[in-house]
Each structure stands twice: as C-alpha cells, then as structure tokens.
Amino acid sequence: MRLLFKNILTIALFAMLFEGCIEPYEPKNIEPTTGLLVVEGMLLENAPTVIKLSRTIPLSEKAYQPVVADVTIVNKKGESIPVAASNEHGTYVLDDDFTFEEGEQYALDIRIGSEHYQSSFITPAHTPDIDSVSYVYSEADMEVKINVSTHDPANKQHYYLWSFKEDWEVKVDYMATARWDPVQKTLLEGLNLHTSNNRYYCWNSVSSNSFILGNTERLSDAVIKNKTIHTIIGRGYRFSSLYSILVKQYAIPLDAYNYFRNLQRNIDETGSIFAPQPTEMAGNISCLTNPDTPVIGFFAASAEKNKRLYIPASEVHMPPQIDCSVPEDVFFFSFEDAYIKGYGLEVYAPPMEISYALLRCVDCVAAGGTKTRPDFWPNNHY
C-alpha cells in the first residue's frame, strides 16, 4: 500500500498479489505523515499467506522502512499460528498448507517491541470457482481484453477481488548464431535453438498493480459474466510467441470491498490513498497499546481460486513495433564496436558475410526478456 511515501510504492495491500507503483503525491492536512504502520496481506487457504509490514516515511526519503515484528494468526479459541519472517526484510510468510476450520474466526496479531497491533476477528470467505478466463482480440484497435466469469451457486458471495500474473515468451526477429559477450569481451559462436545460450527465446512477466473489484449485489443470480479485468493495448512482445495469464480470484466481505474501492478511487483521482475524509479509509487493524495511533491496512481471509489462459501468437497479431532493417551503409570494424552502437549479429556462418541488425532484433535479453523459463511453461524452448 502506498501513502505517497517512497516506502509504499506498491498500490496493493496484498503483497503477494500486486506489484506496481504510481507517481508520488503530497497529501495535505493529514497528520501524521511519518511512522504509520502499513500492513499488507490476506490470510489464504491452500495458498501462501504473505504479510508485509513497513512504516511511512517522508517523500524526501528514499530508503524503504521494513518492520521487524512477531507476527501471528490467532483464532477465537486463543490458538496462535506463527507467521515466519522471510529473507526479504519486513515480509512474513505462512506456508500454503493452512486450512480454515469450520465456523472459526481469525485475526492478525503484530507485536513490535512494546507496540501491540491486532486486526478485528474475521470469518473466512468461501470463494467460488472461476468459470472461465477468456479473451477478445480486436485487430482494428490492436487490443486484447482478458475477461473472467464466475458465479456462486449458493448465492452467498457477492463481492470479489481479482489479481493476475502475466508471463510471455519473447521471440525476436532473427536467430543469431553468434553474439558478442560484453563482459568476457569475446565472441560466442555456435549458438543454436537447442542450447540455452541462444538469445532467440526469452521470457518476461508482470503482475497486476491495481485493485480489480466486482460485485453481484444488484443481481438475483450472483453471476459475473465476461468481466474485463485487463486490457492490453498496442504492439509489443507479449504475443511474439506464447502468452499466458494466471487469474486469481478471492471472495471478500462488503467492508473489505468498500475499503479497496475507496482506496483505488483515491489513487485514480489524486494519486494518493488518502480520502478527503480520513475516516473513509479506516481499515480493520488497530493499535491496542495506543488506540489513537492510526494504522494503514485491511486484513481479510479468503480461499484462492485460480485459472490460467494461454494465447498463442498465431491467434493474436500484435507484433513489436520495431524496424529491424539495417541501412546499407552500416559497417563496423569490430564486434565490440557493433555492440556498443546497439547492433548485434543476424548471421555468423563463415565464410558467409556477417550481417548486422539492431541488437533488440537479435537479442531477446536486450528486448527486455530473461533466460529464466517459468517452471510451468508448456514448450521446451531454451
């Protein structure tokens, strides 16, 4: 979550769900502006629970302020479940084998030195399955819309939150059989599609960075049909080979829905999470040792349901908007000189003549990808 302070450069309260940032904005007439505890996270069933703690800092500060604390999940019976600190400072993780007990309520308990914070006790929400994740492609608009459909047969769940993670394979225009290594300052030869040191295929990923909300409160059948949760506009590498999106769905209570709706509205309208009236942004976490101390965050509990969609490049024509042609008068005296000038080798097969192309046309790393293939990826490209 973000308070227009550098340590809150993620929009999301759910650290494991959303990663993104907006432009800083200096709030007016809202105090205090520093030292507030920021709590991000949701208790999940059969999925990792990630709790992130930080402090607000002035806009002039650049350092992130993670918080060292003892974090536990407590239930109404008085039982406590520790949430272990991770390697990332300020981040606490509960493994994905946690399950909700029937009729039980849970709260988040945080102890920072002599300070004691706790959320209200919450009843976990049952999340219906995702019926489908689909897409609509408009070639005329160069646009792809990702849609989700769901329904609750019991007509009990009416408020939803979604997030997503995109992964795609980056395929450049030309396969280079050699490339210049700027670190080793040597020419790597003999590259092909069957070795991992080729730069023809790479991968990239990004996660959603806003609160995607929906509800069925005015519908009699509790059905959400083809709700657009993401729109991809314009050319790019997302559809150069294979694209994938994993959609995650959570049922949430009405008070959580209103909190996140207000939060997103404030971000959209002012660039800040602050509302004109701070009471509109009241969460469900309080400081027990000093009740007058504000706390930023809302703690909820829900089961996660997810569904993945793959879109091959053959179904969506949105090629990168890059001119890979090379002027006829391009000439370099060395491979290193070519690399420095932003060119790579399109072909290197002596005694054939060397042909140059823009580096990002022959090197998928230069085009923004990495050579780390996702574990779930369905093909065997290197």
KESEKE-350085 format. One record per residue: residue in three letters; x, y, z of N, C-alpha, C in turn. Coordinates in steps of 0.2 Angstrom, whole numbers, padded with zeros to 4 digits, always signed. Atoms other than C-alpha are relative to their C-alpha. Layout:
<pts>
AlaXYZXYZXYZ...
</pts>
This chain:
<pts>
Met+0004-0006+0000+0000+0000+0000+0004+0006+0000Arg-0004-0005+0001+0006+0017-0003-0003+0006+0003Leu+0002-0006-0003+0004+0034+0007+0003+0006-0004Leu-0004-0005+0003+0013+0044-0006+0007+0001+0003Phe-0006+0000-0003+0028+0040+0003+0004-0006-0004Lys-0004+0004+0004+0043+0031-0005+0000-0008+0002Asn+0000+0007-0002+0041+0015+0006-0007-0003-0002Ile+0007+0004+0001+0023+0012+0000-0001+0001-0008Leu+0000+0000+0007+0027+0011-0019-0004-0005-0003Thr+0004+0005+0003+0016-0004-0021-0007+0002+0001Ile+0007-0002-0001-0003+0000-0023-0003-0005+0004Ala+0004+0005-0003-0008-0016-0016+0001-0001+0007Leu+0000+0003-0007-0012-0022+0001+0002-0007+0000Phe-0002+0007+0000-0009-0039-0004+0007-0001-0004Ala-0007-0001+0002+0010-0040-0006+0001-0006-0005Met-0001+0005+0005+0009-0057-0015-0004+0000-0006Leu+0004+0000+0006-0004-0052-0027+0002+0006-0004Phe-0001-0005+0004+0000-0035-0033+0007+0003+0001Glu-0006-0004+0000+0016-0026-0038+0000+0005-0005Gly+0001-0005+0004+0016-0009-0045+0001+0007+0003Cys-0001-0007-0003+0018+0010-0042-0003+0005-0004Ile+0003-0006+0003+0011+0027-0045+0004+0006+0002Glu-0004-0006-0001+0018+0044-0045-0002+0003+0007Pro+0001-0002-0006+0021+0051-0028-0005+0006+0000Tyr+0005-0006+0000+0008+0064-0022+0000+0003+0007Glu-0001-0002-0006+0010+0075-0007-0007+0002+0003Pro+0007-0001-0003-0006+0074+0004+0000+0007+0004Lys+0000-0006-0004-0012+0090+0013-0005-0001+0006Asn+0004+0000-0006-0019+0092+0030-0001-0007+0003Ile+0001+0007-0003-0017+0074+0035+0007-0001+0004Glu-0005+0002-0004-0006+0070+0050-0001-0006+0004Pro-0007-0001+0001+0005+0061+0055+0002-0003-0007Thr-0002+0002+0006+0014+0059+0039+0006-0005+0000Thr-0005+0005+0000+0028+0048+0045-0001-0005+0006Gly+0000+0005-0006+0030+0032+0056-0007-0004+0000Leu+0006+0004+0000+0012+0025+0052+0002-0007-0002Leu-0001+0007+0002+0012+0006+0052-0004-0002-0006Val+0004+0002+0006+0007-0001+0035+0000-0007+0000Val+0001+0008+0000+0000-0019+0034-0003-0002-0006Glu+0003+0003+0006-0002-0028+0018+0000-0008+0001Gly+0000+0008-0001-0008-0046+0017-0007-0002+0001Met+0007+0004-0001-0023-0058+0017+0002-0007+0002Leu+0000+0007-0003-0025-0074+0026-0003-0005-0006Leu+0002+0005+0005-0026-0088+0012-0001-0007+0002Glu+0001+0008-0001-0032-0106+0012+0003-0003-0006Asn-0003+0004+0005-0021-0118+0002+0004+0004-0005Ala-0005-0004+0004-0010-0104-0005+0004+0004+0005Pro-0005-0003-0005+0005-0095+0003-0003+0007+0003Thr+0002-0006-0003+0000-0081+0015+0006+0005+0001Val-0005-0004-0001+0011-0066+0014-0002+0007+0003Ile+0001-0006-0003+0011-0052+0026+0006+0005+0000Lys-0005-0005+0001+0021-0036+0023-0001+0006+0005Leu+0000-0005-0004+0025-0023+0036+0005+0005-0001Ser-0005-0005+0001+0033-0006+0034-0003+0006+0003Arg+0002-0006-0003+0032+0012+0040+0000+0005-0005Thr+0000-0006+0005+0028+0028+0031+0006+0004+0001Ile-0006-0005-0001+0042+0040+0028-0001+0006-0005Pro+0001-0006+0005+0043+0057+0020+0002-0001-0007Leu-0001+0001+0007+0043+0059+0002+0007+0001-0002Ser-0007-0002+0001+0061+0066+0003+0004-0006+0001Glu-0004+0005-0002+0067+0050+0010+0000-0006-0006Lys+0000+0005+0005+0072+0036-0002+0001-0007+0002Ala-0001+0007-0002+0075+0021+0009-0007-0003+0002Tyr+0006+0004-0002+0062+0008+0012+0000-0002+0007Gln+0000+0002-0007+0057+0005+0030-0003-0006+0002Pro+0004+0006-0002+0053-0013+0033+0000+0000+0008Val+0001+0001-0008+0047-0018+0051+0002-0007+0002Val-0001+0007-0004+0054-0032+0062-0005-0001+0005Ala+0005+0001-0005+0040-0039+0072-0001-0008+0001Asp+0003+0007-0001+0032-0055+0079-0007+0000-0003Val+0006+0000+0003+0018-0059+0068-0003-0007+0001Thr+0003+0006-0001+0005-0072+0072-0007+0000-0003Ile+0008+0001+0001-0013-0078+0066-0003-0003+0006Val+0003+0002-0006-0024-0080+0081-0007-0002-0002Asn+0007+0002+0001-0041-0088+0082-0004+0001+0006Lys+0004-0002-0006-0056-0086+0094+0001-0005+0006Lys-0002+0004-0006-0050-0101+0104+0006+0001+0003Gly-0007-0002-0003-0034-0092+0108+0006-0004-0002Glu-0006+0003+0003-0023-0103+0097+0004+0005-0004Ser-0004-0005+0004-0009-0094+0089+0004-0004-0006Ile-0004+0003+0005+0000-0099+0072+0005+0005-0002Pro-0005-0005+0002+0017-0090+0069+0000+0001-0007Val-0001-0001+0007+0020-0082+0053+0007+0002-0001Ala-0007+0000+0000+0038-0084+0049+0003+0006-0004Ala-0004-0005+0004+0050-0070+0043+0003-0003-0006Ser-0003+0002+0006+0056-0072+0026+0007+0003-0001Asn-0007-0004+0001+0073-0067+0018-0001+0007-0002Glu+0001-0007+0002+0065-0051+0012-0002+0004+0007His+0002-0003-0006+0065-0039+0027-0007+0003+0000Gly+0007-0003-0001+0048-0034+0033-0006-0005-0003Thr+0004+0005+0003+0040-0049+0024-0001-0006+0004Tyr+0001+0006-0004+0032-0064+0034-0005-0004-0004Val+0004+0005+0004+0025-0080+0026-0002-0006+0004Leu+0003+0007-0003+0014-0094+0031-0001-0004-0006Asp+0000+0004+0005+0015-0109+0021-0007-0002-0003Asp+0007+0001+0003+0001-0115+0009-0004-0006+0002Asp+0004+0005-0003-0005-0129+0019-0005+0001+0005Phe+0004-0002-0005-0015-0119+0030-0008-0001-0002Thr+0007+0001+0002-0034-0123+0030-0004+0003+0006Phe+0005-0003-0004-0049-0114+0038-0004-0006+0004Glu+0004+0005-0004-0058-0123+0052-0008+0003+0000Glu+0007-0002+0001-0077-0123+0050-0003+0004+0006Gly+0003-0004-0005-0085-0109+0060+0005+0004+0004Glu-0005-0003-0004-0069-0102+0066+0001+0008-0003Gln-0002-0007+0002-0063-0083+0065+0007+0001+0002Tyr-0007-0001+0000-0046-0077+0063+0002+0008+0001Ala-0002-0007+0000-0036-0061+0067+0008+0000-0001Leu-0007-0001+0001-0019-0054+0063+0003+0003+0006Asp-0003-0002-0006-0008-0051+0078+0007+0002-0001Ile-0007-0003+0001+0008-0040+0077+0003+0003+0006Arg-0003-0003-0006+0020-0036+0091+0007+0003-0002Ile-0007-0003+0002+0034-0023+0088+0002+0003+0006Gly-0002-0003-0007+0043-0020+0104-0005+0000+0005Ser+0006-0001-0005+0031-0013+0116-0007+0001-0003Glu+0006-0001+0004+0018-0010+0102-0003-0006-0001His+0004+0006+0002+0004-0022+0100-0006+0002-0004Tyr+0005-0001+0005-0007-0022+0085-0004-0006-0001Gln+0004+0006+0002-0022-0033+0080-0005+0002-0004Ser+0006-0001+0004-0035-0034+0067-0006-0002+0003Ser+0006+0003-0002-0053-0037+0070+0000-0008-0002Phe+0001+0007+0002-0058-0056+0070-0005+0000-0006Ile+0003+0001+0006-0064-0061+0053-0002-0007-0002Thr+0002+0007+0002-0074-0075+0046+0002-0001-0007Pro-0003+0002+0007-0065-0083+0030-0006+0000-0005Ala+0005+0000+0005-0075-0080+0014+0001-0007-0004His-0001+0005+0005-0078-0095+0003+0000+0003-0007Thr+0000-0002+0007-0073-0092-0015-0002-0005-0005Pro+0002+0004+0005-0082-0099-0029+0005-0001-0005Asp-0004+0001+0005-0073-0107-0043+0000+0005-0006Ile+0000-0004+0006-0068-0097-0059-0003-0004-0005Asp+0003+0003+0006-0080-0102-0073+0005+0000-0006Ser-0004-0001+0006-0069-0096-0087+0005+0006+0000Val-0004-0005+0002-0055-0085-0092+0001+0001-0007Ser+0000+0000+0008-0056-0079-0110+0003+0007-0002Tyr-0003-0007+0002-0050-0065-0121-0004+0002-0007Val+0003-0003+0006-0057-0054-0135+0005+0004-0004Tyr-0005-0004+0004-0045-0048-0149-0003+0004-0005Ser+0002-0004+0005-0048-0033-0159+0006+0002-0004Glu-0005-0002+0005-0036-0031-0174+0000+0007-0001Ala+0001-0007+0002-0043-0014-0178+0003+0004+0005Asp-0002-0004-0006-0039-0007-0161+0006-0002+0003Met-0007+0003-0003-0023-0018-0158-0001+0000+0007Glu+0002+0001-0007-0031-0023-0142-0002-0007+0002Val+0003+0007-0003-0034-0039-0131-0003+0001+0006Lys+0003-0001-0007-0046-0039-0117+0000-0007+0003Ile+0001+0007-0004-0045-0053-0104-0006+0001+0005Asn+0006+0000-0004-0061-0057-0096-0001-0006+0005Val+0002+0006-0005-0067-0068-0081-0007-0001+0001Ser+0007+0001-0002-0083-0076-0077+0000-0005+0006Thr+0001+0004-0006-0089-0084-0061-0007+0001+0003His+0006-0001-0003-0104-0087-0051+0000-0004+0007Asp+0000+0003-0006-0109-0093-0034-0007-0004+0001Pro+0006+0004+0000-0122-0107-0034-0004+0001+0006Ala+0004-0001-0006-0127-0104-0016-0002+0007+0001Asn+0002-0007+0000-0129-0085-0020+0001+0003+0007Lys-0002-0003-0006-0120-0080-0004+0006+0005-0001Gln-0006-0004+0001-0104-0072-0011-0002+0005-0005His+0002-0006+0005-0107-0055-0019+0006+0005-0002Tyr-0006-0005+0001-0090-0046-0018+0006-0004-0002Tyr-0006+0004+0002-0074-0051-0027+0006+0005-0001Leu-0007-0003+0002-0056-0046-0029+0004-0005-0005Trp-0004+0004+0004-0045-0052-0043+0007+0003-0001Ser-0006-0002+0002-0027-0051-0047+0003-0005-0006Phe-0003+0004+0005-0016-0058-0061+0007+0000-0001Lys-0007+0000+0001+0001-0063-0066+0001-0002-0008Glu-0001+0002+0007+0006-0062-0085+0007-0003-0001Asp-0006+0002+0002+0020-0072-0092+0000-0001-0008Trp+0000+0001+0007+0025-0072-0110+0007-0002-0003Glu-0007+0002+0004+0039-0079-0122+0002+0006-0005Val-0002-0005+0005+0049-0066-0131+0004-0003-0005Lys-0003+0003+0006+0054-0071-0148+0002+0006-0005Val-0002-0006+0004+0065-0059-0158+0000-0002-0007Asp+0001+0001+0007+0065-0057-0177+0005-0005-0003Tyr-0006+0004+0003+0082-0066-0181+0003-0004+0005Met-0004+0004-0004+0091-0080-0174+0008+0001-0001Ala-0007-0002+0001+0109-0075-0171+0004-0006+0002Thr-0004+0005-0001+0122-0089-0172+0006+0002+0004Ala-0006-0002-0004+0135-0079-0163-0002+0007+0003Arg+0001-0006-0003+0135-0064-0151+0006+0002+0004Trp-0006-0002-0004+0147-0053-0143-0002+0001+0008Asp+0001+0000-0007+0149-0055-0124+0004+0006+0003Pro-0003-0006-0002+0152-0038-0117+0004-0001+0007Val-0003+0001-0006+0158-0045-0100+0007-0003-0001Gln-0006+0004+0002+0170-0058-0107+0004+0003-0005Lys-0003-0003+0006+0174-0047-0122+0003-0005-0005Thr-0002+0006+0005+0174-0062-0133-0007-0001-0004Leu+0005+0002+0004+0163-0068-0147-0002-0007+0001Leu+0003+0007-0001+0152-0083-0143-0003-0003-0006Glu+0002+0003+0006+0150-0094-0158-0004-0007+0001Gly+0003+0006+0000+0140-0109-0162-0007+0000+0003Leu+0007-0001-0003+0123-0103-0155-0005-0004-0004Asn+0005+0003+0004+0108-0113-0160-0006-0001+0005Leu+0006+0001-0004+0090-0116-0154+0000-0005+0005His+0000+0005-0005+0095-0131-0144+0005+0001+0006Thr-0005-0001-0006+0107-0123-0132-0003+0006+0003Ser+0003-0006-0004+0102-0111-0118+0003+0006-0001Asn-0003-0006+0001+0114-0098-0123-0002+0004-0006Asn+0003-0004+0006+0104-0093-0138-0004+0006+0003Arg+0003-0006-0002+0096-0076-0137-0006+0001-0005Tyr+0006+0000+0005+0081-0080-0149-0006+0000+0004Tyr+0006+0000-0004+0069-0085-0135+0002+0002+0007Cys+0000-0003-0007+0067-0076-0118-0007-0001+0003Trp+0007-0001-0004+0053-0074-0105+0000+0006+0004Asn+0001-0006-0004+0046-0060-0096-0007-0001+0004Ser+0006+0000-0004+0032-0057-0083-0001+0006+0004Val+0003-0006-0003+0022-0044-0074-0006-0001+0004Ser+0006+0002-0004+0009-0044-0060-0004+0007+0000Ser+0005-0006+0000-0007-0033-0059+0002+0005+0006Asn-0002-0006-0004-0005-0016-0050-0006+0004+0002Ser+0005-0004-0002-0022-0011-0046-0005-0005+0004Phe+0005+0004-0003-0037-0017-0036-0006-0001-0005Ile+0005+0002+0005-0049-0026-0048-0006-0003+0004Leu+0006+0002-0004-0066-0027-0040-0006-0001-0004Gly+0007+0002+0004-0083-0034-0045-0005-0002+0006Asn+0005+0002-0005-0099-0037-0036-0007-0002-0004Thr+0006+0002+0002-0116-0045-0039-0006+0002+0004Glu+0005-0003-0005-0126-0035-0026-0007+0001-0003Arg+0006-0002+0003-0139-0030-0038-0003-0005-0005Leu+0002+0005+0004-0141-0046-0047-0003-0006+0004Ser+0004+0005-0004-0153-0060-0042+0004-0007-0001Asp-0003+0007+0001-0142-0075-0049+0007+0000+0002Ala-0007+0000-0002-0125-0070-0042+0005-0002-0005Val-0004+0002+0005-0117-0072-0059+0004+0006-0003Ile-0004-0005+0003-0102-0062-0066+0002-0003-0007Lys-0001+0002+0007-0101-0064-0085+0005+0004-0004Asn-0005-0003+0004-0085-0059-0095+0001+0007+0002Lys-0003-0007-0002-0079-0045-0084+0007+0001-0002Thr-0007-0001+0002-0064-0037-0091+0004+0002+0006Ile-0004-0002-0005-0050-0037-0079+0007+0003-0002His-0006-0003+0002-0036-0032-0090+0000+0001-0008Thr+0000-0001+0007-0033-0024-0107+0007+0002-0002Ile-0006-0001+0003-0018-0025-0117+0000+0004-0007Ile+0001-0004+0006-0016-0011-0130+0007+0001-0003Gly-0006-0001+0004-0003-0009-0144+0004-0005-0001Arg-0005+0005+0002+0011-0018-0151+0005-0002+0006Gly-0005+0002-0006+0024-0027-0140+0002-0007-0001Tyr-0002+0007+0001+0032-0044-0137-0004-0005+0004Arg+0004+0005-0003+0018-0051-0127-0002-0006-0004Phe+0003+0005+0005+0011-0060-0142+0005-0002-0006Ser-0005+0001+0005+0028-0063-0151+0000-0008-0001Ser-0001+0007+0000+0027-0082-0147-0006-0003+0004Leu+0005+0003-0005+0016-0088-0132-0001+0005+0006Tyr+0002-0004-0006+0007-0078-0119-0004-0004+0005Ser+0003+0004-0005+0000-0084-0103-0002+0005+0006Ile+0003-0004-0005-0011-0076-0089-0003-0004+0005Leu+0002+0004-0005-0014-0083-0072-0005+0005+0004Val+0005-0005-0004-0030-0075-0064-0002-0003+0007Lys+0002+0003-0007-0033-0077-0045-0006+0004+0002Gln+0007-0003-0002-0050-0074-0038-0001-0001+0008Tyr+0002+0000-0007-0055-0070-0020-0007+0003+0002Ala+0006-0003-0002-0072-0068-0012+0002+0004+0007Ile-0002-0005-0006-0071-0053+0001-0007+0002+0003Pro+0006-0003-0003-0083-0046+0013-0002+0007-0002Leu+0002-0006+0002-0093-0030+0010+0005+0006+0002Asp-0004-0005-0003-0082-0019+0022+0007+0000-0004Ala-0006+0000+0004-0066-0025+0013-0001+0003-0007Tyr+0002-0002+0007-0074-0022-0004+0000+0008+0000Asn+0000-0007+0000-0078-0004+0001+0007+0003+0001Tyr-0006-0003-0001-0061-0001+0008+0004+0000-0006Phe-0004+0001+0006-0052-0007-0008-0003+0005-0005Arg+0003-0005+0005-0064+0003-0019+0002+0007+0002Asn-0002-0007-0002-0061+0019-0009+0007+0001-0002Leu-0007-0001+0001-0043+0016-0010+0002+0001-0007Gln-0002+0000+0008-0042+0013-0029-0003+0007-0002Arg+0003-0006+0002-0054+0028-0031+0005+0006+0001Asn-0004-0005-0002-0042+0039-0022+0007+0000-0004Ile-0006+0000+0004-0027+0033-0031-0001+0002-0007Asp+0002-0002+0007-0036+0036-0048-0001+0007+0000Glu+0002-0007+0000-0042+0053-0043+0006+0005+0002Thr-0005-0004-0003-0027+0060-0033+0007-0002+0000Gly-0006+0003-0001-0013+0049-0034+0002-0002+0007Ser-0001+0002-0007-0014+0045-0016-0005-0004+0003Ile+0005+0004-0003-0023+0033-0005-0004+0004+0005Phe+0004-0004-0005-0029+0047+0006-0007+0002-0003Ala+0007-0002+0002-0048+0051+0005+0000+0007+0003Pro+0001-0007-0003-0054+0069+0008-0002+0000+0007Gln+0001+0001-0007-0061+0062+0024+0004-0006+0002Pro-0004+0005-0002-0048+0051+0033-0004-0006+0002Thr+0004+0005-0003-0062+0041+0041-0003-0005-0005Glu+0002+0005+0005-0067+0034+0024+0005-0005-0001Met-0005+0005+0001-0051+0025+0024+0002-0005+0006Ala-0002+0004-0006-0052+0016+0041+0000-0007-0002Gly-0001+0007+0001-0046-0001+0040-0003-0004+0006Asn+0002+0004-0005-0049-0015+0052+0006-0003+0005Ile-0006+0001-0004-0032-0015+0061+0001+0006+0005Ser-0001-0006-0005-0029-0005+0077+0006-0002+0004Cys-0006+0001-0005-0015-0002+0090-0003-0001+0006Leu+0003+0001-0007-0020-0010+0106+0003+0004+0006Thr-0003-0004-0005-0007-0001+0116-0001+0007+0000Asn+0002-0007+0001-0012+0016+0109-0005+0001-0005Pro+0006+0000+0005-0029+0016+0101+0000+0006-0004Asp+0000-0006+0004-0026+0034+0095+0004+0000-0006Thr-0005+0001+0006-0012+0028+0083-0003-0003-0006Pro+0003+0003+0006-0018+0026+0065+0004-0006-0002Val-0003+0006+0003-0014+0010+0056-0003+0000-0007Ile+0002+0000+0007-0015+0008+0037+0000-0007-0002Gly+0001+0006+0002-0022-0008+0031-0006-0004+0001Phe+0006+0004-0001-0036-0021+0030+0002-0007-0001Phe-0002+0007-0001-0034-0039+0035-0007-0004-0002Ala+0006+0005+0002-0046-0052+0026+0002-0007+0000Ala-0001+0007+0001-0047-0071+0024-0004-0003-0005Ser+0004+0003+0005-0052-0080+0009+0004-0006-0003Ala-0003+0006+0004-0049-0096-0001+0002+0003-0007Glu-0002-0002+0007-0039-0093-0018-0003-0005-0005Lys+0001+0004+0006-0046-0099-0034+0003+0003-0006Asn-0004-0002+0006-0036-0098-0050-0001-0004-0006Lys+0000+0004+0006-0036-0102-0068+0004+0004-0005Arg-0005-0002+0005-0023-0100-0082-0003+0000-0007Leu+0002+0000+0007-0026-0095-0100+0007+0001-0004Tyr-0006-0001+0004-0013-0097-0114-0003+0003-0007Ile+0002-0003+0006-0014-0087-0130+0006+0000-0005Pro-0005+0000+0005-0003-0092-0145+0001+0006-0004Ala-0001-0005+0004+0004-0079-0156-0004+0000-0007Ser+0004+0001+0006-0005-0087-0171-0007+0003+0000Glu+0006-0003+0000-0021-0080-0164-0001+0007+0001Val+0000-0007-0001-0016-0063-0160+0006+0004-0004His-0005-0003+0004-0007-0052-0172+0002+0007+0002Met-0003-0007-0003+0002-0038-0162+0007+0000+0001Pro-0007+0001+0000+0020-0039-0167+0003+0007+0003Pro-0003-0006-0003+0033-0027-0159+0001+0005-0006Gln-0001-0006+0005+0034-0010-0167+0007+0002+0000Ile-0007-0001+0001+0052-0011-0171+0002-0001-0007Asp-0003+0001+0007+0061-0008-0188+0006-0004+0001Cys-0006+0004+0000+0073-0022-0189+0005+0000-0006Ser-0004+0000+0006+0080-0017-0206+0006+0004+0002Val-0006-0003-0001+0098-0011-0207+0002+0004-0006Pro-0002-0004+0006+0104+0003-0218+0006-0003-0003Glu-0005+0003+0004+0115-0002-0232+0007+0002+0002Asp-0006-0003-0002+0129+0009-0226+0003-0002+0007Val-0003+0002-0006+0131+0001-0209+0006-0004+0000Phe-0006+0004+0000+0148-0005-0206+0004+0001+0006Phe-0003-0001-0006+0158-0009-0191+0007-0004+0000Phe-0007+0003+0000+0177-0013-0188+0001-0005+0005Ser-0001+0006-0005+0174-0025-0173-0007-0002+0002Phe+0007+0002-0003+0160-0035-0165-0001+0004+0006Glu+0001-0004-0006+0163-0025-0149-0003+0007-0002Asp+0003-0007+0003+0160-0008-0159-0007-0001-0002Ala+0007+0001+0002+0144-0015-0166-0004+0000+0006Tyr+0004+0001-0006+0138-0020-0149-0001+0007+0003Ile+0000-0006-0003+0142-0003-0142-0005+0005-0004Lys+0005-0004+0004+0132+0005-0156-0007-0002-0001Gly+0007+0002-0001+0117-0005-0152-0002-0005-0006Tyr+0001+0005+0005+0119-0019-0166+0002-0006+0003Gly-0002+0006-0001+0120-0037-0165+0001-0004-0006Leu-0001+0004+0006+0124-0051-0177-0006-0004-0002Glu+0006+0004+0003+0110-0058-0188+0002-0007-0002Val-0002+0006+0003+0120-0071-0196+0008+0000+0001Tyr-0008+0001+0000+0138-0078-0192+0001-0007-0002Ala-0001+0007+0003+0142-0093-0203+0006+0001-0005Pro-0006-0001+0005+0160-0091-0211-0001-0006-0005Pro-0003-0007+0003+0164-0089-0225-0006+0005-0002Met+0005-0005+0001+0147-0080-0226+0001+0006+0002Glu-0001-0007-0003+0147-0062-0224-0004+0001+0006Ile+0003-0002-0006+0142-0055-0207-0005+0005-0002Ser+0006-0004+0001+0125-0047-0207-0002+0003+0007Tyr+0002-0003-0006+0120-0034-0193-0007+0002+0000Ala+0007-0002-0001+0103-0030-0186+0000+0004+0007Leu+0000-0003-0007+0098-0019-0171+0000-0006+0005Leu-0001+0005-0005+0103-0028-0155-0007-0003+0003Arg+0006+0003-0002+0085-0030-0149-0004-0004-0005Cys+0003+0004+0005+0080-0038-0165+0003-0007+0000Val-0004+0006+0000+0093-0052-0162+0001-0003+0007Asp-0002+0001-0007+0095-0052-0143-0006+0001+0004Cys+0006-0001-0004+0079-0056-0133+0001+0003+0007Val-0002-0003-0006+0088-0050-0117+0000+0007-0001Ala+0000-0007+0002+0091-0033-0125-0007+0002-0001Ala+0007-0002+0001+0072-0033-0129-0004-0001+0006Gly+0003-0001-0006+0068-0034-0111-0002-0007+0003Gly+0002+0006-0002+0067-0053-0108+0006-0003+0005Thr-0005+0003-0003+0077-0065-0097+0000-0007-0002Lys-0001+0007+0002+0083-0083-0100-0003-0005+0005Thr+0004+0005-0005+0073-0090-0085-0006-0002-0002Arg+0006+0002+0002+0060-0100-0091-0005-0002+0005Pro+0005+0002-0005+0044-0102-0080+0000-0008+0001Asp+0000+0008-0001+0043-0120-0072-0006-0003-0004Phe+0007+0003+0003+0025-0122-0079+0000+0001-0008Trp+0000-0002+0007+0030-0116-0097-0001-0007-0004Pro+0002+0006+0003+0022-0129-0109+0005-0002-0006Asn-0004+0002+0006+0035-0129-0123+0007-0001+0003Asn-0007+0001-0002+0054-0134-0122+0005+0004-0003His-0005-0005+0002+0062-0119-0129+0005+0002+0005Tyr-0006-0002-0005+0079-0114-0122+0001+0007+0000
</pts>
